[in-house]
Structure formats: C-alpha cells, structure tokens
Amino acid sequence: MLTGTDHQEGGNMSTADSTAQRHVVVRERLRFARDLHDLLGPRLSAVTLQCELARRMMDSRPQTAREELDRALSGMREVMAEVRQVAHGYHCLSLETEADATLAVLRSAGIRATAQLPPEPLPTPVQTVLATVIREAAANVLRHSRAGRCRTTVELLDGAVRLTMTNDGVSKAAPPAAPGFADLPAGMGLRSLTERVEAVGGRLTHGPVPPHHYTLRVHLP
C-alpha cells in the first residue's frame, strides 16, 4: 500500500518519464523536419531555376529549353526518391552526385563552375554533410551573389577533410544575376548549416575575401 509520500514520488517519476518521452518526440520531429527542409529547399530551388530558364528560352532556344525541362523533371524524381528515404530513416547523400547536380545548375545559370573531389570515397556520414553544404552554398550563390565563377574543392589533409567553395560574386562589377535568382525559396541558412557541421565534430567558416570573392570552408575529422 502506497503512503502519501510514496504516491507523490511515483507521480513525480511518471511526470519525469512523460517529459522525457515528449523531449524524444520533439527531437525526432525536429530531425525529420530538418532533413526534409535540407532536401526540399535547395533541390526545389534548383528545379525552379531550371524551369525559369526553360520558360525564358522556349521561343529563342527551344531545344535547350527542352533539355532544361528534362533536367528539372529528373531532379523532381530524385527529390521524391529522397523524401521517401527520409521518411524511412535512410537519409544519405552522395557527394559526387550532389557535386555533379550543383555544377549543372550553376552552369545552366551562366556561372563558370568547377569541382575537384578526392579520388577515394569518403565515409557516408562525411559525404552526407559535405553534400548538404555544397547544395546550400550553391543555392546561396544563386540567390545572393552576382558570381561569374564558382570553384569547389574537397581535399584530404592529415586525416581531415576540407571543403572550400569560392565565388567572385561580391564585386558590384560582376555580371548581373540570371533571371529568377531573387525568386528562389530560402534555404536552411548558414547558422543551421554550421550546427549540422559541428554535430559531426567539424567547423564551418565563411566570409568575403578581398577584393571581390566570397569563400566558405568546412573542416571535418
């Protein structure tokens, strides 16, 4: 038989368990929402840009417009497949695939983009983080800069991995942004991106580099 004190302690334990369970649910919802946001934001930004370019070239360059629409359709199919992966808890991105997709989008927008990746494959968690960074950083180049060039390198240095993305879009003299950049939906943001990098023991830095470049760097163990 429970005494008054025993009953109070049991109630406190029940409340503590309930609170812990709620915290687990909230954390899982945030994780799921973040993964969906990471996927849908930049990918739909890329598809939006491709559709915008196709619409503007439909009359003057119909063949190129059809190619852009084909790429947009392929991108939507990839988004659908990745959303299903997230829903089943298997979210994993390929660095090489993401780099290729990013180059295609940047080049479609008239930006001279290049990428250099290490010859050997990186661990899956590292690939996922770097692929997310490349995707969001490229979306920021399209949305906020007037870049004519963008270079991405991923290097292995003394047991660590370093990603560097540099563009020349800070200068006011750089070429004007391609149509549709201002209409791209907002991405996950550098603060959220920094949190994701730090969650795996990495460090993200970014800022302007005189006279007219902007560089983002990620160091991962």
DRENZAFI-584196 format. One line per 3 residues: number of its first residue (from 1); their letters; for each residue x, y, z of N, C-alpha, C, CB. Coordinates in Angstrom, 2 decimals. Glycine has a CB too. Layout:
BEGIN
NUM = A = X:Y:Z:X:Y:Z:X:Y:Z:X:Y:Z ~ ...
! end
This chain:
BEGIN
1 = MLT = 0.85:-1.20:0.00:0.00:0.00:0.00:0.88:1.24:0.00:-0.96:0.01:1.23 ~ 0.61:2.19:-0.92:1.42:3.39:-1.03:1.05:4.40:0.03:1.27:4.01:-2.42 ~ 2.04:4.98:0.65:1.79:6.10:1.56:1.64:7.36:0.75:2.92:6.24:2.60
4 = GTD = 1.31:8.46:1.41:1.19:9.73:0.69:2.49:10.12:0.03:0.73:10.83:1.62 ~ 3.60:9.88:0.75:4.92:10.23:0.20:5.25:9.36:-0.99:6.01:10.08:1.26 ~ 4.98:8.04:-0.85:5.25:7.13:-1.97:4.44:7.52:-3.19:4.93:5.68:-1.58
7 = HQE = 3.22:7.90:-2.99:2.36:8.27:-4.11:2.90:9.51:-4.83:0.92:8.52:-3.63 ~ 3.40:10.46:-4.02:3.95:11.68:-4.61:5.20:11.38:-5.43:4.28:12.71:-3.52 ~ 6.08:10.50:-4.87:7.30:10.15:-5.60:6.98:9.42:-6.89:8.22:9.29:-4.74
10 = GGN = 5.99:8.50:-6.83:5.59:7.79:-8.04:5.04:8.72:-9.08:4.57:6.73:-7.71 ~ 4.29:9.72:-8.62:3.75:10.70:-9.57:4.85:11.51:-10.22:2.77:11.63:-8.88 ~ 5.89:11.87:-9.43:7.00:12.63:-9.98:7.75:11.83:-11.04:7.95:13.06:-8.87
13 = MST = 7.94:10.51:-10.73:8.63:9.67:-11.70:7.83:9.56:-12.98:8.88:8.28:-11.12 ~ 6.51:9.46:-12.85:5.67:9.37:-14.03:5.75:10.65:-14.84:4.23:9.07:-13.65 ~ 5.75:11.79:-14.16:5.86:13.07:-14.85:7.20:13.20:-15.55:5.67:14.23:-13.86
16 = ADS = 8.28:12.76:-14.85:9.62:12.82:-15.46:9.69:11.95:-16.70:10.69:12.39:-14.44 ~ 9.13:10.72:-16.62:9.14:9.84:-17.78:8.36:10.45:-18.94:8.55:8.48:-17.42 ~ 7.23:11.06:-18.62:6.40:11.67:-19.66:7.13:12.82:-20.31:5.08:12.14:-19.09
19 = TAQ = 7.81:13.62:-19.48:8.57:14.75:-20.02:9.70:14.27:-20.92:9.13:15.62:-18.89 ~ 10.40:13.22:-20.49:11.49:12.67:-21.30:10.98:12.15:-22.64:12.21:11.54:-20.55 ~ 9.83:11.49:-22.60:9.25:10.98:-23.84:8.87:12.11:-24.78:8.01:10.13:-23.53
22 = RHV = 8.33:13.19:-24.20:7.98:14.35:-25.04:9.21:14.95:-25.68:7.24:15.41:-24.22 ~ 10.32:15.00:-24.91:11.57:15.54:-25.46:12.07:14.68:-26.62:12.64:15.62:-24.37 ~ 11.97:13.38:-26.48:12.39:12.48:-27.56:11.55:12.72:-28.81:12.27:11.01:-27.13
25 = VVR = 10.25:12.86:-28.63:9.35:13.10:-29.76:9.69:14.43:-30.44:7.88:13.10:-29.31 ~ 9.92:15.47:-29.61:10.24:16.79:-30.17:11.54:16.74:-30.95:10.33:17.85:-29.05 ~ 12.58:16.07:-30.37:13.87:15.97:-31.07:13.72:15.23:-32.39:14.90:15.26:-30.19
28 = ERL = 12.92:14.17:-32.41:12.73:13.39:-33.63:11.99:14.21:-34.67:11.98:12.09:-33.34 ~ 10.99:14.95:-34.23:10.27:15.81:-35.17:11.18:16.88:-35.76:9.07:16.48:-34.48 ~ 12.03:17.46:-34.92:12.97:18.47:-35.42:13.95:17.86:-36.41:13.73:19.10:-34.26
31 = RFA = 14.44:16.64:-36.10:15.36:15.97:-37.03:14.69:15.71:-38.36:15.86:14.67:-36.43 ~ 13.47:15.21:-38.30:12.74:14.90:-39.53:12.46:16.17:-40.32:11.43:14.17:-39.22 ~ 12.05:17.23:-39.61:11.77:18.50:-40.29:13.03:19.07:-40.91:11.16:19.51:-39.32
34 = RDL = 14.16:18.96:-40.21:15.41:19.48:-40.75:15.83:18.73:-42.00:16.50:19.40:-39.72 ~ 15.71:17.40:-41.97:16.09:16.60:-43.13:15.22:16.94:-44.33:16.00:15.11:-42.81 ~ 13.91:17.06:-44.10:13.02:17.44:-45.20:13.36:18.82:-45.72:11.55:17.39:-44.73
37 = HDL = 13.65:19.75:-44.80:13.99:21.11:-45.20:15.27:21.13:-46.02:14.14:22.01:-43.98 ~ 16.26:20.37:-45.55:17.53:20.30:-46.28:17.34:19.75:-47.69:18.54:19.43:-45.53 ~ 16.47:18.78:-47.82:16.21:18.18:-49.12:15.41:19.10:-50.03:15.48:16.86:-48.96
40 = LGP = 14.25:19.51:-49.54:13.29:20.19:-50.41:13.71:21.61:-50.77:11.95:20.23:-49.76 ~ 14.27:22.35:-49.81:14.61:23.74:-50.10:15.55:23.93:-51.27:15.21:24.36:-48.89 ~ 16.82:23.50:-51.15:17.76:23.70:-52.25:17.39:22.94:-53.52:19.13:23.28:-51.81
43 = RLS = 16.87:21.72:-53.40:16.52:20.96:-54.60:15.40:21.65:-55.37:16.10:19.52:-54.23 ~ 14.37:22.11:-54.66:13.28:22.82:-55.34:13.75:24.16:-55.87:12.10:23.01:-54.40 ~ 14.73:24.77:-55.21:15.33:25.99:-55.75:15.96:25.70:-57.11:16.39:26.56:-54.77
46 = AVT = 16.68:24.60:-57.20:17.33:24.23:-58.46:16.29:23.94:-59.54:18.23:23.01:-58.26 ~ 15.25:23.20:-59.19:14.20:22.89:-60.16:13.50:24.16:-60.62:13.18:21.91:-59.57 ~ 13.24:25.08:-59.67:12.61:26.35:-60.01:13.45:27.13:-61.01:12.37:27.19:-58.76
49 = LQC = 14.77:27.16:-60.75:15.67:27.87:-61.66:15.65:27.24:-63.05:17.10:27.88:-61.10 ~ 15.71:25.92:-63.11:15.70:25.24:-64.40:14.41:25.51:-65.17:15.89:23.73:-64.21 ~ 13.30:25.50:-64.48:12.01:25.79:-65.14:11.95:27.25:-65.60:10.83:25.51:-64.18
52 = ELA = 12.51:28.15:-64.79:12.52:29.57:-65.17:13.38:29.78:-66.41:13.05:30.43:-64.01 ~ 14.56:29.14:-66.45:15.42:29.26:-67.61:14.74:28.67:-68.86:16.77:28.56:-67.36 ~ 14.09:27.51:-68.67:13.40:26.88:-69.80:12.29:27.78:-70.34:12.81:25.53:-69.38
55 = RRM = 11.53:28.41:-69.45:10.45:29.29:-69.89:10.98:30.46:-70.69:9.65:29.81:-68.68 ~ 12.10:31.03:-70.26:12.66:32.20:-70.95:13.31:31.83:-72.29:13.68:32.89:-70.06 ~ 13.72:30.56:-72.43:14.38:30.13:-73.67:13.44:29.39:-74.61:15.57:29.26:-73.35
58 = MDS = 12.18:29.25:-74.24:11.26:28.42:-75.01:11.13:28.88:-76.47:9.89:28.43:-74.35 ~ 11.10:30.19:-76.70:10.92:30.71:-78.05:12.24:30.81:-78.82:10.26:32.07:-78.00 ~ 13.28:31.29:-78.15:14.54:31.54:-78.85:15.42:30.29:-78.96:15.30:32.63:-78.15
61 = RPQ = 15.37:29.42:-77.94:16.22:28.22:-77.93:15.40:27.03:-77.45:17.48:28.43:-77.03 ~ 14.47:26.56:-78.26:13.54:25.51:-77.80:14.23:24.21:-77.41:12.54:25.22:-78.89 ~ 15.29:23.82:-78.13:15.97:22.57:-77.80:16.62:22.66:-76.42:17.03:22.24:-78.88
64 = TAR = 17.29:23.78:-76.14:17.90:23.98:-74.83:16.84:24.02:-73.74:18.73:25.27:-74.81 ~ 15.71:24.64:-74.05:14.61:24.70:-73.08:14.10:23.30:-72.75:13.46:25.57:-73.63 ~ 13.99:22.46:-73.77:13.53:21.08:-73.51:14.54:20.32:-72.65:13.32:20.34:-74.84
67 = EEL = 15.84:20.57:-72.88:16.86:19.91:-72.07:16.77:20.36:-70.61:18.27:20.21:-72.63 ~ 16.51:21.65:-70.39:16.35:22.14:-69.03:15.14:21.52:-68.36:16.23:23.67:-69.03 ~ 14.05:21.38:-69.10:12.86:20.75:-68.54:13.10:19.28:-68.22:11.69:20.89:-69.51
70 = DRA = 13.87:18.62:-69.07:14.22:17.22:-68.79:15.02:17.12:-67.49:15.03:16.62:-69.96 ~ 15.98:18.04:-67.29:16.76:18.03:-66.06:15.89:18.35:-64.84:17.92:19.04:-66.16 ~ 14.96:19.27:-65.03:14.06:19.61:-63.93:13.20:18.41:-63.54:13.16:20.81:-64.31
73 = LSG = 12.70:17.69:-64.55:11.89:16.51:-64.28:12.71:15.44:-63.57:11.31:15.95:-65.58 ~ 13.95:15.25:-64.02:14.83:14.29:-63.37:15.09:14.70:-61.92:16.15:14.16:-64.13 ~ 15.28:16.00:-61.70:15.50:16.49:-60.35:14.31:16.25:-59.45:15.82:17.96:-60.37
76 = MRE = 13.10:16.41:-59.97:11.90:16.17:-59.17:11.78:14.70:-58.80:10.66:16.63:-59.92 ~ 12.14:13.83:-59.73:12.10:12.40:-59.42:13.10:12.06:-58.31:12.41:11.57:-60.68 ~ 14.28:12.70:-58.34:15.27:12.45:-57.28:14.75:12.96:-55.94:16.60:13.12:-57.62
79 = VMA = 14.10:14.13:-55.96:13.53:14.67:-54.72:12.51:13.70:-54.13:12.88:16.05:-54.97 ~ 11.64:13.17:-54.98:10.63:12.23:-54.50:11.28:10.99:-53.88:9.70:11.82:-55.64 ~ 12.34:10.49:-54.53:13.02:9.31:-54.00:13.69:9.62:-52.67:14.06:8.79:-55.01
82 = EVR = 14.30:10.79:-52.54:14.99:11.15:-51.31:14.01:11.41:-50.18:15.87:12.37:-51.52 ~ 12.85:11.97:-50.49:11.83:12.18:-49.46:11.39:10.83:-48.90:10.62:12.96:-50.03 ~ 11.24:9.85:-49.77:10.87:8.52:-49.29:11.97:7.95:-48.40:10.59:7.57:-50.47
85 = QVA = 13.23:8.22:-48.75:14.34:7.73:-47.92:14.31:8.38:-46.54:15.69:8.01:-48.61 ~ 14.05:9.69:-46.50:13.97:10.38:-45.22:12.84:9.81:-44.38:13.76:11.89:-45.42 ~ 11.70:9.56:-45.02:10.54:9.04:-44.30:10.83:7.68:-43.67:9.34:8.93:-45.23
88 = HGY = 11.76:6.94:-44.26:12.11:5.62:-43.73:13.40:5.65:-42.92:12.24:4.64:-44.86 ~ 13.94:6.87:-42.69:15.12:6.99:-41.84:16.42:6.60:-42.51:14.94:6.15:-40.64 ~ 16.46:6.63:-43.85:17.68:6.23:-44.55:18.33:7.38:-45.31:17.37:5.10:-45.52
91 = HCL = 18.24:8.58:-44.75:18.72:9.76:-45.46:20.24:9.73:-45.62:18.29:11.03:-44.73 ~ 20.71:9.66:-46.84:22.14:9.66:-47.12:22.36:10.26:-48.50:22.74:8.21:-47.03 ~ 23.28:11.20:-48.59:23.55:11.88:-49.85:24.92:11.47:-50.39:23.47:13.41:-49.68
94 = SLE = 25.03:11.43:-51.70:26.30:11.14:-52.37:26.99:12.45:-52.71:26.07:10.27:-53.65 ~ 28.23:12.60:-52.27:28.98:13.83:-52.55:29.18:14.01:-54.05:30.34:13.79:-51.84 ~ 29.55:12.95:-54.74:29.79:13.05:-56.18:28.52:13.42:-56.94:30.35:11.74:-56.71
97 = TEA = 27.41:12.77:-56.59:26.14:13.06:-57.25:25.72:14.50:-57.01:25.05:12.10:-56.77 ~ 25.86:14.95:-55.77:25.45:16.32:-55.43:26.34:17.34:-56.12:25.49:16.52:-53.91 ~ 27.65:17.06:-56.19:28.56:17.98:-56.87:28.21:18.08:-58.35:30.02:17.52:-56.69
100 = DAT = 27.91:16.96:-58.99:27.53:16.98:-60.41:26.24:17.77:-60.62:27.36:15.54:-60.93 ~ 25.26:17.57:-59.75:23.99:18.28:-59.88:24.19:19.78:-59.67:22.96:17.73:-58.88 ~ 25.02:20.14:-58.71:25.28:21.54:-58.43:25.99:22.21:-59.61:26.12:21.68:-57.17
103 = LAV = 26.98:21.53:-60.18:27.67:22.08:-61.34:26.70:22.33:-62.49:28.80:21.13:-61.80 ~ 25.79:21.39:-62.72:24.83:21.53:-63.82:23.95:22.74:-63.62:23.98:20.27:-63.94 ~ 23.48:22.95:-62.39:22.60:24.09:-62.11:23.36:25.40:-62.25:21.99:23.97:-60.71
106 = LRS = 24.55:25.48:-61.68:25.33:26.72:-61.77:25.68:27.04:-63.22:26.61:26.60:-60.94 ~ 26.07:26.03:-63.98:26.42:26.28:-65.38:25.20:26.67:-66.20:27.07:25.04:-65.99 ~ 24.05:26.11:-65.87:22.82:26.50:-66.57:22.50:27.97:-66.34:21.64:25.63:-66.10
109 = AGI = 22.93:28.49:-65.20:22.70:29.90:-64.88:23.80:30.80:-65.43:22.60:30.07:-63.38 ~ 24.72:30.25:-66.21:25.77:31.05:-66.82:27.00:31.24:-65.96:25.23:32.37:-67.17 ~ 27.12:30.49:-64.86:28.27:30.59:-63.98:29.31:29.54:-64.38:27.85:30.41:-62.48
112 = RAT = 30.55:29.93:-64.50:31.62:29.00:-64.85:32.02:28.26:-63.57:32.85:29.75:-65.49 ~ 31.47:27.07:-63.41:31.63:26.31:-62.18:32.53:25.11:-62.39:30.28:25.86:-61.64 ~ 33.39:24.84:-61.41:34.26:23.67:-61.45:34.24:23.00:-60.07:35.72:24.08:-61.86
115 = AQL = 34.57:21.72:-60.04:34.62:20.98:-58.78:35.73:19.95:-58.84:33.27:20.30:-58.48 ~ 36.45:19.80:-57.75:37.51:18.80:-57.64:37.29:18.00:-56.37:38.93:19.46:-57.64 ~ 37.10:16.68:-56.51:36.84:15.80:-55.38:37.98:14.81:-55.20:35.51:15.06:-55.57
118 = PPE = 38.17:14.28:-54.00:39.23:13.27:-53.80:38.92:12.00:-54.57:39.41:12.95:-52.29 ~ 39.95:11.28:-55.02:39.71:10.06:-55.82:39.08:8.92:-55.03:41.01:9.59:-56.42 ~ 39.38:8.83:-53.73:38.83:7.75:-52.92:37.54:8.19:-52.25:39.86:7.29:-51.88
121 = PLP = 36.59:7.26:-52.08:35.31:7.61:-51.46:35.47:7.95:-49.99:34.32:6.47:-51.62 ~ 34.67:8.91:-49.51:34.69:9.31:-48.11:33.64:8.53:-47.33:34.45:10.83:-47.98 ~ 33.76:8.48:-46.01:32.73:7.80:-45.21:31.35:8.41:-45.46:33.07:7.88:-43.71
124 = TPV = 30.32:7.58:-45.37:28.97:8.02:-45.69:28.52:9.24:-44.89:28.01:6.90:-45.46 ~ 28.72:9.29:-43.56:28.29:10.48:-42.82:28.99:11.76:-43.29:28.56:10.29:-41.34 ~ 30.28:11.64:-43.64:31.02:12.80:-44.14:30.46:13.24:-45.49:32.52:12.48:-44.25
127 = QTV = 30.19:12.28:-46.38:29.61:12.62:-47.68:28.28:13.35:-47.52:29.41:11.36:-48.51 ~ 27.44:12.87:-46.61:26.12:13.48:-46.42:26.25:14.93:-45.98:25.30:12.69:-45.40 ~ 27.13:15.20:-45.03:27.31:16.57:-44.54:27.87:17.46:-45.64:28.23:16.59:-43.31
130 = LAT = 28.91:17.00:-46.33:29.52:17.82:-47.37:28.56:18.05:-48.54:30.80:17.16:-47.88 ~ 27.78:17.04:-48.89:26.80:17.20:-49.96:25.76:18.24:-49.59:26.13:15.86:-50.28 ~ 25.33:18.23:-48.33:24.37:19.23:-47.86:24.97:20.63:-47.93:23.92:18.92:-46.44
133 = VIR = 26.24:20.76:-47.54:26.91:22.06:-47.58:27.01:22.56:-49.02:28.32:21.96:-46.94 ~ 27.43:21.70:-49.93:27.57:22.10:-51.33:26.23:22.56:-51.89:28.13:20.95:-52.17 ~ 25.20:21.81:-51.58:23.86:22.13:-52.09:23.40:23.50:-51.60:22.85:21.06:-51.67
136 = EAA = 23.54:23.75:-50.30:23.06:25.01:-49.74:23.95:26.18:-50.17:23.02:24.93:-48.21 ~ 25.26:25.96:-50.20:26.16:27.03:-50.60:25.91:27.44:-52.06:27.62:26.60:-50.41 ~ 25.67:26.47:-52.92:25.37:26.78:-54.32:24.06:27.57:-54.43:25.29:25.49:-55.15
139 = ANV = 23.07:27.18:-53.64:21.81:27.92:-53.65:22.03:29.36:-53.20:20.77:27.24:-52.74 ~ 22.91:29.58:-52.22:23.21:30.93:-51.76:23.94:31.73:-52.84:24.05:30.88:-50.49 ~ 24.81:31.07:-53.60:25.48:31.75:-54.72:24.44:32.24:-55.72:26.50:30.80:-55.42
142 = LRH = 23.48:31.40:-56.04:22.44:31.79:-56.99:21.54:32.89:-56.43:21.59:30.58:-57.36 ~ 21.26:32.79:-55.13:20.27:33.69:-54.54:20.84:35.06:-54.18:19.67:33.06:-53.31 ~ 22.10:35.09:-53.72:22.61:36.32:-53.10:23.78:36.97:-53.83:23.01:36.04:-51.71
145 = SRA = 24.42:36.29:-54.77:25.63:36.85:-55.36:25.40:37.20:-56.84:26.79:35.86:-55.23 ~ 26.43:37.79:-57.42:26.46:38.07:-58.85:27.68:37.38:-59.44:26.49:39.62:-59.14 ~ 27.81:36.11:-59.10:29.03:35.36:-59.44:29.13:35.06:-60.92:29.08:34.07:-58.65
148 = GRC = 30.36:35.13:-61.43:30.65:34.66:-62.77:31.41:33.35:-62.74:31.43:35.70:-63.53 ~ 32.09:33.10:-61.60:32.85:31.87:-61.41:32.57:31.30:-60.02:34.36:32.12:-61.60 ~ 32.62:29.99:-59.93:32.46:29.31:-58.63:33.31:28.04:-58.66:30.95:28.98:-58.32
151 = RTT = 34.17:27.90:-57.67:35.07:26.74:-57.63:34.86:26.00:-56.31:36.57:27.18:-57.78 ~ 34.76:24.67:-56.41:34.59:23.81:-55.24:35.70:22.78:-55.21:33.21:23.11:-55.26 ~ 36.36:22.65:-54.05:37.39:21.63:-53.89:37.15:20.89:-52.57:38.81:22.26:-53.92
154 = VEL = 37.38:19.59:-52.60:37.34:18.76:-51.40:38.68:18.04:-51.32:36.13:17.74:-51.44 ~ 39.41:18.27:-50.22:40.77:17.73:-50.08:40.89:16.91:-48.80:41.79:18.88:-50.08 ~ 41.79:15.92:-48.86:42.15:15.14:-47.67:43.47:15.68:-47.14:42.26:13.61:-47.99
157 = LDG = 43.46:16.14:-45.87:44.64:16.76:-45.29:44.89:16.19:-43.89:44.48:18.29:-45.23 ~ 45.93:15.37:-43.75:46.34:14.85:-42.44:45.17:14.25:-41.67:46.97:15.96:-41.62 ~ 44.45:13.37:-42.30:43.36:12.69:-41.63:42.07:13.49:-41.52:43.79:12.30:-40.30
160 = AVR = 42.04:14.67:-42.08:40.84:15.51:-42.06:40.40:15.79:-43.49:41.11:16.84:-41.31 ~ 39.19:16.30:-43.61:38.64:16.66:-44.91:38.36:18.16:-44.92:37.35:15.84:-45.22 ~ 38.75:18.83:-45.99:38.48:20.25:-46.11:37.72:20.54:-47.39:39.79:21.06:-46.08
163 = LTM = 36.59:21.18:-47.25:35.78:21.64:-48.38:35.94:23.15:-48.50:34.27:21.24:-48.21 ~ 36.22:23.61:-49.71:36.32:25.05:-49.96:35.46:25.40:-51.17:37.80:25.48:-50.20 ~ 34.59:26.39:-50.99:33.78:26.90:-52.10:34.01:28.40:-52.20:32.25:26.57:-51.90
166 = TND = 34.46:28.84:-53.37:34.79:30.25:-53.58:34.08:30.76:-54.83:36.31:30.45:-53.71 ~ 33.49:31.95:-54.71:32.89:32.59:-55.89:33.31:34.06:-55.95:31.34:32.46:-55.87 ~ 33.18:34.65:-57.13:33.60:36.03:-57.34:32.41:36.98:-57.38:34.42:36.16:-58.63
169 = GVS = 31.36:36.68:-56.65:30.12:37.44:-56.75:29.98:38.61:-55.82:29.01:36.56:-56.53 ~ 31.04:38.98:-55.08:30.94:40.09:-54.14:31.05:41.43:-54.85:32.00:39.98:-53.07 ~ 31.87:41.50:-55.89:32.10:42.76:-56.59:30.86:43.23:-57.32:33.25:42.61:-57.57
172 = KAA = 30.60:44.53:-57.24:29.47:45.11:-57.96:29.69:45.07:-59.47:29.23:46.54:-57.50 ~ 30.96:44.89:-59.86:31.26:44.85:-61.30:31.03:43.48:-61.89:32.68:45.28:-61.54 ~ 30.70:42.50:-61.07:30.48:41.15:-61.58:29.23:41.12:-62.44:30.36:40.13:-60.42
175 = PPA = 29.07:40.11:-63.30:27.92:40.03:-64.19:26.61:40.00:-63.40:28.02:38.79:-65.08 ~ 25.53:40.55:-63.96:24.24:40.54:-63.26:23.73:39.12:-63.06:23.20:41.36:-64.04 ~ 22.94:38.95:-62.02:22.38:37.63:-61.74:21.43:37.20:-62.84:21.65:37.64:-60.40
178 = APG = 21.38:35.90:-63.07:20.45:35.38:-64.07:19.01:35.55:-63.60:20.75:33.89:-64.36 ~ 18.06:35.64:-64.53:16.65:35.81:-64.15:16.18:34.68:-63.23:15.77:35.87:-65.39 ~ 15.39:35.06:-62.25:14.79:34.07:-61.37:15.54:33.86:-60.07:14.69:32.79:-62.07
181 = FAD = 16.74:34.43:-59.90:17.50:34.20:-58.67:16.77:34.73:-57.45:18.88:34.85:-58.77 ~ 16.22:35.93:-57.56:15.58:36.55:-56.40:14.34:35.78:-55.97:15.22:37.99:-56.70 ~ 13.78:34.97:-56.87:12.55:34.25:-56.56:12.79:32.88:-55.94:11.72:34.08:-57.80
184 = LPA = 14.07:32.49:-55.79:14.35:31.18:-55.24:13.92:31.12:-53.78:15.84:30.83:-55.37 ~ 13.31:30.00:-53.34:12.91:29.89:-51.94:14.11:29.84:-51.01:12.05:28.65:-51.73 ~ 13.92:30.31:-49.78:15.00:30.36:-48.80:15.48:28.96:-48.46:14.55:31.09:-47.54
187 = GMG = 16.80:28.84:-48.22:17.36:27.56:-47.84:17.43:27.42:-46.34:18.73:27.39:-48.45 ~ 18.28:26.48:-45.89:18.33:26.19:-44.46:19.11:27.24:-43.69:18.94:24.84:-44.23 ~ 19.95:28.05:-44.35:20.68:29.10:-43.67:22.02:28.63:-43.15:19.87:29.64:-42.54
190 = LRS = 22.98:29.56:-43.08:24.32:29.21:-42.66:24.38:28.82:-41.18:25.26:30.37:-42.92 ~ 23.51:29.38:-40.37:23.52:29.01:-38.95:23.14:27.54:-38.78:22.55:29.91:-38.16 ~ 22.08:27.12:-39.45:21.67:25.73:-39.37:22.73:24.82:-39.99:20.32:25.52:-40.07
193 = LTE = 23.33:25.29:-41.06:24.38:24.51:-41.71:25.59:24.34:-40.78:24.82:25.19:-43.03 ~ 25.93:25.41:-40.06:27.03:25.35:-39.10:26.74:24.34:-38.00:27.29:26.73:-38.49 ~ 25.50:24.33:-37.51:25.11:23.37:-36.47:25.25:21.94:-36.96:23.68:23.63:-36.02
196 = RVE = 24.89:21.70:-38.20:24.99:20.34:-38.75:26.46:19.93:-38.86:24.31:20.26:-40.14 ~ 27.33:20.83:-39.28:28.76:20.52:-39.39:29.34:20.27:-38.00:29.52:21.68:-40.09 ~ 29.00:21.11:-37.03:29.54:20.95:-35.68:29.03:19.68:-35.02:29.18:22.16:-34.83
199 = AVG = 27.86:19.20:-35.42:27.31:17.98:-34.84:28.17:16.77:-35.12:25.90:17.75:-35.35 ~ 29.00:16.81:-36.18:29.89:15.70:-36.50:31.34:16.06:-36.20:29.74:15.29:-37.99 ~ 31.54:17.07:-35.35:32.87:17.44:-34.92:33.63:18.33:-35.87:33.65:16.22:-34.69
202 = GRL = 32.93:18.97:-36.81:33.58:19.82:-37.79:33.47:21.30:-37.47:32.99:19.57:-39.13 ~ 33.97:22.12:-38.39:33.96:23.57:-38.21:33.68:24.22:-39.56:35.30:24.08:-37.60 ~ 32.80:25.19:-39.58:32.45:25.92:-40.80:32.79:27.39:-40.62:30.95:25.74:-41.15
205 = THG = 33.49:27.95:-41.59:33.80:29.38:-41.61:33.42:29.94:-42.97:35.30:29.64:-41.29 ~ 33.09:31.22:-43.00:32.73:31.85:-44.28:32.90:33.35:-44.17:31.28:31.50:-44.69 ~ 33.09:33.99:-45.30:33.20:35.44:-45.31:33.83:35.94:-46.59:34.00:35.92:-44.13
208 = PVP = 33.78:37.26:-46.81:34.37:37.86:-48.01:35.88:37.81:-47.99:33.90:39.29:-48.17 ~ 36.47:37.66:-49.16:37.92:37.67:-49.31:38.26:38.75:-50.33:38.47:36.26:-49.77 ~ 38.93:39.83:-49.91:39.24:40.93:-50.83:39.97:40.44:-52.06:40.07:42.00:-50.13
211 = PHH = 39.77:41.05:-53.23:38.93:42.24:-53.38:37.44:41.95:-53.62:39.44:43.06:-54.50 ~ 37.09:40.79:-54.19:35.67:40.62:-54.55:35.23:39.16:-54.52:35.41:41.19:-55.92 ~ 35.86:38.34:-53.68:35.49:36.94:-53.58:34.80:36.64:-52.25:36.72:36.05:-53.76
214 = YTL = 34.11:35.52:-52.24:33.49:35.04:-51.01:33.83:33.56:-50.88:31.92:35.28:-51.01 ~ 34.31:33.15:-49.69:34.77:31.79:-49.50:34.07:31.15:-48.29:36.31:31.76:-49.32 ~ 33.67:29.92:-48.49:33.11:29.10:-47.42:34.00:27.88:-47.26:31.64:28.68:-47.71
217 = RVH = 34.38:27.56:-46.00:35.25:26.42:-45.74:34.64:25.54:-44.65:36.67:26.88:-45.33 ~ 34.81:24.24:-44.83:34.38:23.26:-43.84:35.53:22.32:-43.56:33.12:22.48:-44.32 ~ 35.86:22.13:-42.28:36.86:21.15:-41.86:36.14:20.05:-41.10:37.98:21.81:-40.97
220 = LP = 36.34:18.81:-41.52:35.74:17.66:-40.85:36.80:16.65:-40.49:34.67:17.02:-41.74 ~ 36.68:16.01:-39.31:37.65:14.96:-38.96:37.46:13.74:-39.83:37.51:14.58:-37.49
! end
